[in-house]
């Protein structure tokens, strides 16, 4: 994973079928949230979240690098996994 000055590479209302896969998924205007790309992390080699505001990019970087966030994403990840039939 890479951190860019204006984007954070990470690996929901998006729901992908098994035939949708790719190299890079780009989310423009991510805000400080992850839910919109949770399903994509299993189907794309790289997921890039980007946002104009530094405070939003900082929140994403904090979650990526330190596992810290002002939001506990555990329940969201579990829910997405349940919807997709994963544990």
C-alpha positions as CSV (number, residue, x, y, z in Angstrom):
1,X,0.0,0.0,0.0
2,X,1.2,3.5,-0.8
3,X,0.3,6.8,0.7
4,X,0.1,9.7,-1.8
5,X,-0.1,13.4,-1.0
6,X,-3.7,13.6,-2.2
7,X,-4.7,10.0,-2.0
8,X,-4.5,7.0,0.3
9,X,-4.2,3.6,-1.1
10,X,-6.1,1.0,0.9
11,X,-7.1,-2.0,0.4
12,X,-20.2,-0.2,0.4
13,X,-22.8,0.6,-1.1
14,X,-20.8,-0.9,-3.8
15,X,-21.4,-4.6,-4.3
16,X,-19.4,-6.5,-6.9
17,X,-20.3,-9.7,-8.6
18,X,-17.6,-12.3,-9.1
19,X,-17.0,-11.3,-12.7
20,X,-16.1,-7.7,-11.8
21,X,-12.4,-7.6,-11.0
22,X,-9.5,-5.3,-11.9
23,X,-6.1,-3.8,-11.2
24,X,-7.2,-0.5,-9.6
25,X,-10.4,0.8,-8.1
26,X,-10.4,4.6,-7.6
27,X,-12.8,6.3,-5.3
28,X,-12.9,10.1,-5.8
29,X,-14.1,12.2,-2.9
30,X,-13.9,9.4,-0.3
31,X,-14.2,11.6,2.7
32,X,-12.9,10.0,5.9
33,X,-14.8,6.8,5.3
34,X,-14.1,3.2,4.1
35,X,-17.6,1.7,3.7
36,X,-17.9,2.6,0.0
37,X,-15.0,0.4,-1.1
38,X,-15.1,-2.5,1.3
39,X,-16.3,-4.9,-1.3
40,X,-13.7,-3.8,-3.7
41,X,-10.7,-4.9,-1.6
42,X,-11.2,-8.5,-2.5
43,X,-11.6,-7.9,-6.2
44,X,-9.0,-5.3,-7.1
45,X,-5.3,-5.4,-6.6
46,X,-5.2,-1.7,-5.4
47,X,-7.9,0.5,-4.0
48,X,-7.2,4.2,-4.0
49,X,-9.2,6.5,-1.8
50,X,-8.8,10.2,-2.5
51,X,-10.2,13.4,-1.0
52,X,-9.6,17.1,-1.3
53,X,-9.5,17.8,2.4
54,X,-6.3,17.1,4.3
55,X,-8.3,16.2,7.5
56,X,-10.1,13.4,5.6
57,X,-6.8,12.1,4.1
58,X,-5.2,12.2,7.6
59,X,-8.1,10.1,9.1
60,X,-7.6,7.5,6.3
61,X,-3.8,7.5,6.8
62,X,-4.2,7.0,10.5
63,X,-6.4,4.0,10.0
64,X,-4.1,2.5,7.4
65,X,-0.8,3.1,9.2
66,X,-1.7,2.8,12.8
67,X,-5.1,1.0,12.8
68,X,-6.6,4.0,14.6
69,X,-9.7,5.8,13.5
70,X,-12.3,8.0,15.1
71,X,-14.8,5.4,13.7
72,X,-14.7,1.7,14.7
73,X,-15.1,0.0,11.3
74,X,-15.3,-3.6,12.8
75,X,-19.1,-3.8,12.6
76,X,-19.1,-2.5,9.1
77,X,-16.5,-5.0,7.9
78,X,-18.4,-7.8,9.6
79,X,-21.6,-6.8,8.0
80,X,-20.1,-6.6,4.5
81,X,-18.5,-10.0,5.0
82,X,-21.8,-11.4,6.0
83,X,-23.5,-10.0,2.9
84,X,-20.8,-11.5,0.7
85,X,-20.9,-14.8,2.4
86,X,-17.5,-14.5,4.0
87,X,-16.5,-14.9,7.6
